[in-house]
Amino acid sequence: MMNISVFYAHILQAAEQTGKALPELLLGVREAGIEAVEMELAYLESYEETHTLLREAGLQVSCIYQFYEMDAADEKVQQKEREKARRHIAMAKRVGAKRILVVPGFLADEEAQEMKKCADYVQMSAFMESNAKIQRIKEGMQYIVALGEKEGVIVTVEDFDDYKSPVSGMQGILWFLKNVPGLRYTLDMGNFVYSDEDVLEAWELLKDYVSHVHCKDRGEDVTCGRLNKGLLPVAAGEGYMPIAELIGKLKNVGYDGYLAIEHFDAKEQEECMKRSAAFLRKEAGSC
């Protein structure tokens, strides 16, 4: 059975847009059939009252995400990142989140351009093995995955929409999944278009690793490439991404995790969350 979650940042933005208090919005989210929230580690650490607000609204934490600098060569930065990893796993245990998402680091522009030229997995693997930043990121990911395995927390990466990210495309993601045992994958339905890749093709390549899902739709704006018709944030089901088809594929493989609503910077977050939840409940059927 699939459940629905939403990024807590959307609720915060809805509060700014509407002037409504957080407790009121959280209750409205729960009434819409949303059962959990995606939280940033830094926010949870900074705002202790969030734990109480979520509990009172009857909301769980589906996943905790955080940005890292695992690419850094400086030993002090590496030590700081490992401490962050320990806090990340500890927070997941504290709030009952079974999975976390790591955005591990970024390449320099020239390195990213070189990575972008890799035409297949063989070329991608050769690039990854020869790049010092990638090797440091691999070691950092191995460290946090090992911590997670000890505590029963699943560590994931997603297809991140920044060309400097080594996990922005499907072959880069596959390399990390193959080279960091135990690492899992968060499918972001709307991010492969950023790299001009087909999410349905990526699904076939990466489906065996999927442990979490971001339901991000995209609205048409201007044609940016072969697949990218625009990157406007819209409610799930109202853009051009094949979300219904992907949910069908998830059902076929027995996926029983969360479908996380994601539309950062939507103009009407409260209404978008409600429409997204209604669409996902209908498509998932058993929600």
Backbone bond lengths (Angstrom), bond angles and torsions (degrees), N, CA, C in turn:
res aa  C-N    CA-C-N  psi(-1)  N-CA   C-N-CA  omega(-1)  CA-C   N-CA-C  phi
1 M - - - 1.460 - - 1.526 110.12 -
2 M 1.322 116.57 125.59 1.456 121.19 179.03 1.526 110.95 -88.69
3 N 1.321 115.69 140.54 1.460 121.81 177.49 1.524 109.51 -115.00
4 I 1.325 116.16 164.55 1.463 121.06 -175.61 1.526 110.51 -112.47
5 S 1.325 115.06 136.90 1.464 120.88 174.49 1.521 108.59 -131.51
6 V 1.321 116.32 173.88 1.461 121.05 179.68 1.522 108.59 -147.82
7 F 1.314 116.82 152.57 1.466 120.50 177.28 1.529 109.58 -68.46
8 Y 1.318 115.37 128.31 1.463 120.78 179.54 1.525 110.71 -60.47
9 A 1.328 116.68 -30.64 1.466 120.66 178.42 1.520 111.31 -59.36
10 H 1.348 117.53 -30.14 1.463 120.26 177.84 1.525 110.53 -67.76
11 I 1.316 115.50 -37.09 1.470 120.20 179.40 1.531 109.68 -67.71
12 L 1.317 116.23 -40.68 1.465 120.02 176.78 1.529 110.70 -62.27
13 Q 1.324 116.79 -41.18 1.459 119.63 178.77 1.523 111.23 -68.61
14 A 1.345 116.41 -35.43 1.467 120.16 176.53 1.528 110.39 -62.43
15 A 1.325 116.80 -36.59 1.463 120.52 177.76 1.529 110.47 -63.47
16 E 1.332 116.54 -40.08 1.467 120.23 177.86 1.521 111.17 -67.57
17 Q 1.312 116.69 -39.19 1.461 121.02 -176.50 1.520 112.96 -72.36
18 T 1.335 116.98 -36.26 1.467 121.37 -172.63 1.518 113.77 -103.69
19 G 1.330 117.88 -21.09 1.460 120.70 -175.28 1.517 112.93 80.31
20 K 1.338 117.25 4.81 1.468 120.83 179.50 1.520 110.67 -77.73
21 A 1.331 115.77 152.25 1.460 121.00 178.08 1.530 109.83 -75.47
22 L 1.335 116.42 150.65 1.460 120.66 -178.83 1.530 113.53 -57.13
23 P 1.345 120.07 -44.45 1.464 118.50 179.40 1.521 112.94 -57.45
24 E 1.328 117.58 -39.20 1.457 120.81 178.42 1.523 111.37 -64.89
25 L 1.336 116.89 -44.09 1.453 120.49 179.74 1.525 111.71 -66.40
26 L 1.318 116.66 -39.20 1.464 120.39 179.82 1.525 111.32 -63.68
27 L 1.316 116.38 -40.18 1.465 119.42 177.24 1.523 110.70 -66.13
28 G 1.339 116.92 -37.97 1.456 120.49 177.38 1.520 111.84 -64.57
29 V 1.323 116.02 -38.26 1.465 121.10 176.58 1.529 110.24 -62.00
30 R 1.314 115.68 -44.87 1.479 119.44 -179.91 1.524 110.33 -64.43
31 E 1.330 117.58 -40.51 1.463 121.19 179.39 1.527 112.01 -65.45
32 A 1.339 116.83 -24.07 1.461 120.92 178.78 1.526 112.01 -78.62
33 G 1.318 117.22 -1.29 1.456 120.74 179.44 1.512 114.24 93.94
34 I 1.327 116.24 10.85 1.459 121.40 176.60 1.524 107.90 -89.54
35 E 1.318 116.42 128.54 1.463 120.40 -171.24 1.522 115.05 -106.97
36 A 1.349 116.77 -11.67 1.463 119.03 -174.77 1.521 110.41 -154.30
37 V 1.321 115.85 171.45 1.463 121.86 178.92 1.520 110.39 -130.66
38 E 1.337 114.40 151.48 1.466 123.28 172.43 1.521 106.71 -94.02
39 M 1.324 116.85 123.96 1.457 120.68 -173.22 1.519 111.94 -119.14
40 E 1.327 116.46 145.56 1.460 121.03 171.52 1.527 108.86 -85.70
41 L 1.331 117.06 134.88 1.462 121.38 179.94 1.524 111.46 -55.34
42 A 1.325 117.47 -47.20 1.462 120.94 -176.90 1.523 111.21 -59.24
43 Y 1.338 117.17 -37.65 1.468 119.94 179.69 1.526 110.55 -69.34
44 L 1.317 117.31 -44.69 1.469 120.40 179.53 1.525 111.24 -60.03
45 E 1.323 116.19 -37.08 1.462 119.97 179.90 1.524 111.88 -71.87
46 S 1.321 116.80 -28.83 1.464 120.89 -175.27 1.521 113.48 -88.75
47 Y 1.331 116.94 -26.01 1.463 121.15 -174.88 1.530 109.98 -125.30
48 E 1.312 114.96 85.18 1.464 121.58 -177.24 1.520 112.26 -60.75
49 E 1.336 116.74 -30.00 1.461 119.70 -177.17 1.526 112.04 -65.38
50 T 1.335 116.91 -16.94 1.457 120.64 179.36 1.522 111.38 -60.14
51 H 1.321 117.20 -37.02 1.462 121.15 179.81 1.533 110.53 -58.61
52 T 1.323 115.92 -43.16 1.469 120.52 -179.81 1.522 110.96 -69.10
53 L 1.332 116.95 -43.20 1.462 121.02 -179.78 1.530 111.46 -59.25
54 L 1.310 116.13 -43.54 1.471 119.91 179.67 1.518 111.21 -66.16
55 R 1.306 115.87 -43.86 1.469 119.93 -179.34 1.527 110.83 -61.69
56 E 1.317 116.75 -43.29 1.467 120.36 -178.30 1.531 111.61 -67.60
57 A 1.338 117.31 -28.08 1.462 120.79 178.83 1.528 112.34 -86.79
58 G 1.326 116.90 -5.90 1.460 120.21 -179.53 1.516 113.26 76.02
59 L 1.335 116.99 29.77 1.453 122.11 -178.36 1.527 111.29 -107.26
60 Q 1.335 116.18 139.73 1.452 123.06 175.66 1.530 109.60 -94.36
61 V 1.320 116.39 175.34 1.462 121.89 171.83 1.520 107.48 -109.07
62 S 1.330 116.37 115.56 1.465 120.91 -175.57 1.524 112.37 -81.12
63 C 1.335 116.55 -34.28 1.459 120.69 -177.00 1.528 108.22 -162.80
64 I 1.330 116.68 146.71 1.463 122.28 175.35 1.530 107.74 -116.28
65 Y 1.319 116.84 123.05 1.459 120.52 -177.98 1.523 110.74 -111.28
66 Q 1.337 115.75 157.60 1.451 119.65 178.45 1.526 110.25 -162.33
67 F 1.337 115.65 144.90 1.456 122.01 174.33 1.525 109.59 -85.45
68 Y 1.326 115.45 143.60 1.467 122.14 179.63 1.526 110.30 -128.32
69 E 1.322 114.46 166.99 1.463 122.14 173.40 1.519 108.55 -121.88
70 M 1.303 117.10 52.91 1.464 121.42 -178.80 1.517 112.32 -67.08
71 D 1.330 117.08 -15.20 1.464 121.49 179.15 1.527 112.58 -76.41
72 A 1.338 118.06 -13.85 1.467 121.75 -172.65 1.530 111.86 -66.16
73 A 1.327 115.47 140.10 1.467 120.64 178.43 1.526 111.65 -86.80
74 D 1.333 117.49 -23.76 1.456 122.59 -178.20 1.530 110.89 -63.49
75 E 1.322 117.34 126.41 1.473 121.44 -176.66 1.523 112.22 -64.10
76 K 1.329 117.10 -34.44 1.462 119.55 178.63 1.523 111.12 -65.73
77 V 1.325 116.12 -38.82 1.462 120.20 177.35 1.527 109.54 -66.32
78 Q 1.315 117.43 -40.92 1.455 120.99 179.01 1.532 111.09 -61.37
79 Q 1.327 116.07 -41.66 1.468 120.45 178.00 1.526 110.79 -63.86
80 K 1.336 115.65 -40.66 1.465 120.64 178.15 1.527 110.55 -62.62
81 E 1.318 116.38 -40.80 1.462 120.45 -179.14 1.526 111.48 -68.71
82 R 1.309 117.62 -34.35 1.472 119.91 177.56 1.528 110.93 -70.30
83 E 1.321 116.53 -35.76 1.458 119.72 174.51 1.521 110.09 -65.46
84 K 1.321 116.81 -40.15 1.464 120.55 176.11 1.522 110.22 -60.71
85 A 1.329 116.55 -41.17 1.469 120.77 178.91 1.528 110.64 -60.36
86 R 1.321 116.96 -41.71 1.474 120.16 179.21 1.526 110.65 -64.76
87 R 1.335 116.59 -40.53 1.464 119.97 178.13 1.524 111.00 -67.14
88 H 1.317 116.19 -37.29 1.454 122.05 -179.62 1.538 110.47 -60.33
89 I 1.308 116.11 -49.94 1.469 120.96 179.13 1.526 110.46 -64.68
90 A 1.332 116.72 -42.15 1.473 120.39 -179.77 1.522 111.20 -62.83
91 M 1.330 117.68 -39.89 1.459 120.59 179.29 1.533 110.88 -66.33
92 A 1.317 116.35 -40.38 1.466 119.72 177.60 1.525 110.23 -59.20
93 K 1.319 116.11 -43.77 1.468 119.79 177.48 1.520 110.79 -62.57
94 R 1.322 116.88 -41.62 1.466 121.47 -176.59 1.520 111.97 -62.48
95 V 1.339 116.89 -43.04 1.465 119.92 -174.90 1.523 113.16 -96.44
96 G 1.322 116.61 -0.31 1.464 119.35 177.53 1.510 115.07 80.69
97 A 1.343 117.50 20.24 1.466 120.56 176.72 1.522 108.79 -80.91
98 K 1.314 117.08 127.56 1.460 121.04 -176.70 1.517 113.22 -86.11
99 R 1.334 116.85 -8.86 1.457 119.07 -178.81 1.525 110.06 -145.90
100 I 1.324 114.86 154.20 1.456 121.32 174.57 1.532 108.32 -130.02
101 L 1.330 115.66 159.31 1.462 122.20 177.09 1.520 108.74 -119.85
102 V 1.316 116.28 129.32 1.459 122.46 179.98 1.523 109.44 -113.28
103 V 1.333 116.00 124.84 1.471 121.53 168.30 1.528 104.36 -98.34
104 P 1.337 118.33 99.87 1.467 120.40 -159.36 1.509 117.49 -77.08
105 G 1.316 118.56 -25.24 1.460 119.96 -177.50 1.520 110.07 157.84
106 F 1.342 115.98 -177.33 1.455 120.18 -173.62 1.526 110.99 -139.28
107 L 1.321 114.14 156.81 1.452 121.90 176.83 1.523 109.89 -94.11
108 A 1.317 115.71 162.50 1.463 120.32 170.24 1.526 108.11 -71.91
109 D 1.321 116.24 162.69 1.465 120.50 -175.62 1.532 111.98 -57.80
110 E 1.315 117.96 -45.69 1.460 120.53 -178.89 1.522 111.35 -62.82
111 E 1.329 116.70 -40.75 1.465 120.67 178.58 1.524 110.65 -64.26
112 A 1.337 115.76 -41.60 1.465 120.31 -179.85 1.522 110.99 -64.03
113 Q 1.324 116.83 -38.36 1.461 120.45 178.06 1.524 111.05 -65.39
114 E 1.326 115.54 -37.47 1.464 119.72 177.16 1.528 110.54 -66.50
115 M 1.333 116.63 -43.14 1.462 120.95 178.46 1.520 110.93 -60.45
116 K 1.323 115.98 -39.33 1.460 121.36 -177.17 1.532 111.81 -62.83
117 K 1.322 117.54 -23.89 1.462 121.39 -179.08 1.525 113.02 -78.59
118 C 1.328 117.38 -12.03 1.467 120.85 -178.49 1.524 109.72 -65.84
119 A 1.311 116.80 118.90 1.457 121.56 -172.37 1.519 113.78 -88.02
120 D 1.336 117.73 -18.42 1.464 120.42 -178.10 1.521 109.51 -154.45
121 Y 1.331 116.04 -178.33 1.466 119.88 -175.79 1.525 111.44 -65.89
122 V 1.312 117.78 -35.56 1.468 120.40 -179.36 1.526 110.27 -61.58
123 Q 1.322 116.45 -46.41 1.462 119.83 178.82 1.520 111.04 -67.22
124 M 1.343 116.37 -39.84 1.457 119.61 178.82 1.518 111.05 -62.60
125 S 1.318 116.72 -43.49 1.457 120.55 179.81 1.520 111.31 -61.09
126 A 1.331 117.32 -42.22 1.464 120.98 178.94 1.526 110.75 -62.60
127 F 1.329 116.36 -41.14 1.459 119.85 178.11 1.527 110.75 -64.36
128 M 1.314 116.74 -47.10 1.469 121.11 -178.00 1.525 111.36 -60.72
129 E 1.306 116.59 -42.09 1.465 120.41 -177.46 1.526 112.18 -68.10
130 S 1.330 117.16 -25.74 1.465 120.79 -176.08 1.526 113.76 -95.45
131 N 1.338 117.31 -6.78 1.458 120.26 -175.13 1.527 111.02 -98.40
132 A 1.321 117.11 123.90 1.461 121.48 -175.01 1.525 111.67 -65.38
133 K 1.327 118.24 -38.80 1.461 120.42 179.81 1.531 110.82 -63.93
134 I 1.332 116.13 -42.52 1.459 120.26 179.10 1.516 110.51 -61.37
135 Q 1.312 116.97 -40.52 1.465 120.06 -179.62 1.525 111.28 -66.22
136 R 1.341 117.39 -36.32 1.467 119.35 176.34 1.527 110.41 -68.71
137 I 1.336 116.58 -39.16 1.466 119.51 177.28 1.518 110.25 -63.00
138 K 1.326 117.11 -41.95 1.467 120.60 177.96 1.532 110.89 -57.87
139 E 1.315 116.68 -44.79 1.466 120.36 179.66 1.524 111.04 -64.54
140 G 1.332 116.63 -39.99 1.456 119.85 178.01 1.517 111.88 -65.07
141 M 1.315 116.95 -39.52 1.460 120.83 178.32 1.526 111.06 -68.16
142 Q 1.310 117.23 -38.84 1.459 120.02 177.04 1.526 110.39 -61.18
143 Y 1.323 116.24 -38.50 1.464 120.70 179.41 1.525 111.81 -64.16
144 I 1.343 117.67 -48.74 1.460 119.39 -176.06 1.530 111.50 -73.32
145 V 1.338 117.61 -31.98 1.465 119.32 175.92 1.530 110.50 -64.38
146 A 1.331 116.41 -40.51 1.470 119.99 178.25 1.523 110.70 -63.31
147 L 1.338 117.18 -40.82 1.467 120.49 176.20 1.525 110.50 -61.34
148 G 1.314 116.11 -44.56 1.455 120.52 -179.34 1.505 112.86 -62.95
149 E 1.316 117.44 -40.90 1.459 120.61 -179.44 1.518 111.57 -62.39
150 K 1.338 117.19 -35.30 1.468 120.80 178.49 1.518 111.68 -66.69
151 E 1.337 117.23 -30.00 1.460 121.59 -175.35 1.532 113.45 -106.63
152 G 1.321 117.69 4.80 1.459 120.44 179.91 1.514 114.11 72.70
153 V 1.339 117.26 29.47 1.461 122.42 179.37 1.523 108.83 -112.15
154 I 1.318 117.51 126.90 1.460 122.92 179.93 1.524 109.36 -83.15
155 V 1.318 116.78 129.75 1.462 122.81 178.53 1.527 108.52 -102.21
156 T 1.337 116.79 130.40 1.461 121.33 -177.98 1.530 111.57 -129.07
157 V 1.334 114.62 160.26 1.467 122.78 166.32 1.524 106.97 -123.43
158 E 1.327 116.67 156.82 1.467 121.20 177.27 1.517 110.09 -120.71
159 D 1.320 115.25 167.63 1.464 121.43 171.35 1.532 106.88 -75.24
160 F 1.327 116.14 97.43 1.461 121.63 -171.17 1.522 110.47 -86.84
161 D 1.339 116.29 136.40 1.469 120.96 -173.36 1.529 112.82 -86.79
162 D 1.330 114.41 67.44 1.459 122.94 173.62 1.523 106.02 -153.45
163 Y 1.327 117.73 120.88 1.465 120.09 -173.72 1.526 112.44 -63.24
164 K 1.342 117.90 -17.62 1.462 120.55 177.41 1.529 112.47 -81.02
165 S 1.325 117.22 -8.64 1.458 120.47 178.05 1.526 109.72 -79.39
166 P 1.324 118.42 132.33 1.467 119.80 178.17 1.521 113.24 -71.05
167 V 1.345 116.84 -6.53 1.463 120.43 175.76 1.531 110.18 -116.09
168 S 1.319 116.54 35.43 1.469 120.52 178.15 1.519 111.92 -84.76
169 G 1.334 117.59 -20.90 1.456 121.70 -178.65 1.511 111.89 -124.43
170 M 1.317 116.40 164.88 1.466 120.48 -171.47 1.525 113.39 -66.97
171 Q 1.330 118.38 -35.49 1.462 119.24 -178.86 1.533 111.56 -71.75
172 G 1.319 116.84 -36.12 1.461 119.87 175.93 1.519 111.62 -65.61
173 I 1.328 115.90 -41.80 1.468 120.31 176.58 1.522 109.78 -60.31
174 L 1.329 116.70 -47.04 1.464 120.69 -178.47 1.521 110.94 -60.24
175 W 1.335 117.14 -38.68 1.469 119.31 179.18 1.523 111.08 -60.73
176 F 1.324 117.48 -45.36 1.469 119.66 179.19 1.523 111.46 -65.66
177 L 1.331 117.33 -40.24 1.466 119.93 179.75 1.517 110.99 -63.41
178 K 1.320 117.86 -33.97 1.457 121.53 179.62 1.529 112.06 -79.03
179 N 1.327 117.23 -28.20 1.461 120.91 -173.08 1.527 114.53 -103.03
180 V 1.331 116.86 -4.18 1.473 120.98 174.52 1.531 106.70 -124.17
181 P 1.327 117.64 90.17 1.464 120.63 -177.81 1.529 112.01 -56.39
182 G 1.329 115.46 131.73 1.454 120.62 -179.78 1.510 114.52 94.24
183 L 1.341 117.27 -14.38 1.463 120.67 177.68 1.522 109.11 -70.34
184 R 1.338 116.36 140.69 1.458 121.81 -179.64 1.530 110.08 -121.16
185 Y 1.319 115.54 178.20 1.462 121.02 -169.79 1.522 111.88 -124.70
186 T 1.330 115.73 132.97 1.465 122.59 169.45 1.520 107.72 -98.27
187 L 1.319 116.86 113.73 1.457 121.72 177.78 1.521 109.96 -76.19
188 D 1.319 117.46 114.36 1.460 121.50 171.22 1.515 107.04 -99.37
189 M 1.332 116.43 111.25 1.457 121.19 -172.48 1.527 113.74 -65.43
190 G 1.324 117.63 -22.89 1.455 119.77 -173.25 1.507 116.46 -106.60
191 N 1.331 118.67 4.38 1.460 119.49 -172.92 1.520 115.40 -97.80
192 F 1.330 118.11 -20.60 1.459 117.82 -178.97 1.521 112.26 -66.54
193 V 1.340 117.59 -27.10 1.467 118.94 178.20 1.521 111.00 -63.24
194 Y 1.341 116.88 -27.22 1.460 120.42 178.05 1.535 110.18 -60.22
195 S 1.327 115.67 -36.18 1.467 121.21 178.87 1.518 112.17 -95.27
196 D 1.338 115.81 9.99 1.466 122.15 -179.73 1.529 111.07 59.62
197 E 1.339 116.12 42.84 1.452 122.50 176.42 1.526 109.34 -118.89
198 D 1.313 115.96 157.47 1.458 123.18 -176.83 1.523 109.74 -91.34
199 V 1.328 117.35 119.04 1.460 120.84 -177.63 1.530 111.61 -63.15
200 L 1.319 118.56 -30.21 1.472 120.54 178.56 1.530 110.86 -70.16
201 E 1.319 116.30 -36.62 1.469 120.51 174.62 1.525 109.80 -67.15
202 A 1.323 116.22 -41.88 1.465 120.47 178.76 1.529 110.57 -63.51
203 W 1.322 116.77 -38.81 1.470 120.57 177.91 1.527 110.75 -56.59
204 E 1.322 117.16 -47.01 1.464 120.32 -178.65 1.524 111.23 -62.67
205 L 1.322 116.98 -34.61 1.461 120.93 -178.70 1.524 112.54 -75.82
206 L 1.344 116.74 -35.16 1.468 120.84 -168.17 1.523 114.36 -115.35
207 K 1.324 118.64 1.44 1.468 121.54 -170.89 1.523 114.15 -58.61
208 D 1.332 117.28 -30.30 1.473 119.48 -177.89 1.523 112.66 -71.11
209 Y 1.322 117.32 -12.75 1.471 121.39 -177.31 1.530 113.02 -103.75
210 V 1.336 118.07 -3.58 1.467 121.39 -171.92 1.524 111.43 -70.17
211 S 1.340 116.24 124.83 1.459 122.23 175.87 1.523 112.83 -125.95
212 H 1.333 117.07 -4.54 1.460 120.99 -179.04 1.529 107.13 -159.21
213 V 1.340 116.74 158.66 1.465 120.10 -175.14 1.519 110.94 -141.81
214 H 1.330 116.41 132.35 1.462 123.49 170.69 1.523 107.82 -105.29
215 C 1.322 116.91 120.15 1.469 122.02 179.65 1.521 109.18 -93.00
216 K 1.314 115.22 84.75 1.467 122.10 -179.03 1.519 109.82 -107.52
217 D 1.327 116.46 118.19 1.450 120.96 175.77 1.525 108.62 -96.79
218 R 1.322 116.60 163.04 1.457 122.11 179.73 1.523 109.38 -129.89
219 G 1.336 115.77 136.23 1.455 120.36 177.14 1.510 111.48 -96.73
220 E 1.324 116.89 146.92 1.457 121.14 -178.76 1.528 110.79 -70.52
221 D 1.321 115.08 140.95 1.458 121.73 179.25 1.524 108.29 -138.53
222 V 1.305 116.71 -85.09 1.458 121.00 174.96 1.526 107.77 -127.70
223 T 1.301 117.55 149.76 1.462 121.14 -179.51 1.525 109.13 -73.40
224 C 1.333 114.81 122.54 1.465 120.08 -177.06 1.520 112.16 -110.36
225 G 1.325 118.61 -10.40 1.456 120.23 -177.17 1.508 110.42 177.84
226 R 1.321 114.77 -163.66 1.463 120.33 -176.27 1.526 111.77 -63.33
227 L 1.331 116.90 -40.99 1.459 120.84 -176.55 1.521 112.66 -112.35
228 N 1.313 116.18 -25.91 1.459 121.44 -172.58 1.526 110.42 -80.05
229 K 1.321 116.77 105.66 1.461 121.84 179.94 1.528 112.18 -95.57
230 G 1.318 116.31 0.02 1.455 121.79 -176.15 1.508 109.94 140.46
231 L 1.322 116.60 160.28 1.461 120.46 -174.76 1.521 112.35 -124.35
232 L 1.320 117.75 25.24 1.455 120.50 -177.49 1.534 110.75 -66.04
233 P 1.340 117.86 136.16 1.467 120.61 177.48 1.527 110.88 -75.50
234 V 1.324 116.45 123.91 1.465 121.67 179.19 1.523 109.30 -137.01
235 A 1.322 116.32 164.56 1.463 121.05 176.98 1.526 109.87 -63.80
236 A 1.319 115.68 148.76 1.463 120.91 178.60 1.521 110.07 -57.36
237 G 1.336 115.41 130.90 1.455 120.46 -179.84 1.506 113.78 93.86
238 E 1.338 118.38 -5.80 1.462 121.12 -177.00 1.527 113.08 -109.21
239 G 1.326 117.07 3.64 1.456 121.40 178.96 1.511 111.47 -114.96
240 Y 1.334 116.00 -155.72 1.461 120.46 -174.85 1.526 113.97 -104.49
241 M 1.333 118.52 0.75 1.459 119.81 178.28 1.536 110.54 -73.71
242 P 1.347 118.43 146.26 1.470 121.87 -177.72 1.525 112.07 -82.04
243 I 1.321 116.29 59.13 1.461 120.33 -174.24 1.526 111.88 -65.31
244 A 1.327 117.52 -44.34 1.463 120.06 -179.91 1.524 110.86 -60.40
245 E 1.326 117.10 -42.19 1.465 120.88 179.39 1.524 111.03 -64.17
246 L 1.328 116.58 -40.78 1.467 119.97 179.51 1.528 111.64 -67.65
247 I 1.316 117.39 -37.82 1.465 119.35 176.52 1.525 109.82 -63.71
248 G 1.313 116.81 -38.26 1.459 120.12 175.49 1.517 111.56 -60.34
249 K 1.311 117.69 -41.26 1.462 121.78 178.00 1.529 110.75 -66.68
250 L 1.325 116.82 -38.32 1.463 120.48 177.05 1.525 110.89 -62.71
251 K 1.316 116.25 -42.31 1.461 120.59 177.87 1.524 110.67 -62.67
252 N 1.315 116.74 -39.38 1.467 121.12 -178.03 1.525 112.75 -64.43
253 V 1.339 116.99 -30.86 1.472 119.57 179.60 1.525 112.01 -95.21
254 G 1.344 116.98 5.69 1.454 120.28 175.83 1.511 115.34 79.31
255 Y 1.322 117.53 23.16 1.466 120.31 178.56 1.523 109.76 -62.20
256 D 1.332 116.44 130.62 1.469 120.42 -178.72 1.528 111.94 -129.55
257 G 1.330 116.68 26.86 1.455 120.80 179.08 1.517 112.07 -95.28
258 Y 1.332 115.40 -154.64 1.460 121.60 -177.30 1.518 112.24 -90.95
259 L 1.328 115.01 148.66 1.455 123.80 165.61 1.529 105.64 -107.28
260 A 1.315 116.85 105.85 1.465 121.13 -174.08 1.520 110.69 -92.85
261 I 1.324 116.48 121.47 1.464 122.83 177.11 1.533 108.54 -71.05
262 E 1.334 115.65 129.74 1.473 119.24 178.59 1.518 110.24 -141.34
263 H 1.332 115.93 116.80 1.466 121.03 171.22 1.537 107.98 -152.27
264 F 1.337 114.39 74.30 1.457 120.65 178.67 1.531 110.32 -57.99
265 D 1.337 114.99 137.45 1.469 123.42 175.92 1.522 114.60 68.21
266 A 1.338 117.44 21.75 1.466 119.60 172.41 1.528 108.92 -64.35
267 K 1.313 116.75 145.96 1.457 120.50 -174.56 1.528 112.58 -69.38
268 E 1.306 117.87 -32.97 1.473 122.15 -179.44 1.524 108.06 -127.06
269 Q 1.329 115.47 78.58 1.457 119.65 -172.10 1.530 112.75 -60.37
270 E 1.306 117.69 -43.32 1.462 119.34 -176.64 1.523 111.23 -59.79
271 E 1.321 117.18 -48.60 1.458 120.62 -179.07 1.526 111.44 -69.81
272 C 1.340 116.75 -36.75 1.459 120.03 177.60 1.523 111.39 -62.63
273 M 1.324 117.06 -41.00 1.469 120.35 178.18 1.521 110.78 -61.12
274 K 1.325 116.64 -43.40 1.464 120.55 -178.83 1.525 111.17 -66.03
275 R 1.336 116.88 -43.35 1.466 119.94 179.60 1.524 110.90 -66.93
276 S 1.331 116.27 -39.28 1.463 120.08 177.85 1.525 110.70 -62.08
277 A 1.329 116.25 -44.70 1.467 120.35 -178.88 1.524 110.93 -62.42
278 A 1.331 117.12 -42.23 1.467 120.95 -179.84 1.528 110.32 -63.06
279 F 1.333 116.75 -42.80 1.464 120.99 179.65 1.525 110.87 -64.07
280 L 1.326 117.13 -45.86 1.467 120.46 -177.08 1.526 111.06 -67.53
281 R 1.326 117.21 -38.32 1.464 119.44 177.27 1.527 110.20 -61.33
282 K 1.314 116.05 -42.63 1.468 120.16 -179.59 1.527 111.54 -64.59
283 E 1.332 117.14 -44.84 1.454 120.15 -176.53 1.522 112.31 -73.00
284 A 1.331 116.93 -37.05 1.470 119.55 -179.29 1.518 111.57 -75.08
285 G 1.315 116.76 -24.24 1.452 120.73 174.14 1.498 115.23 75.62
286 S 1.348 117.12 -57.70 1.466 120.15 -174.86 1.513 113.18 -88.97
287 C 1.354 117.48 -0.68 1.469 119.48 -179.46 1.527 110.70 -64.95
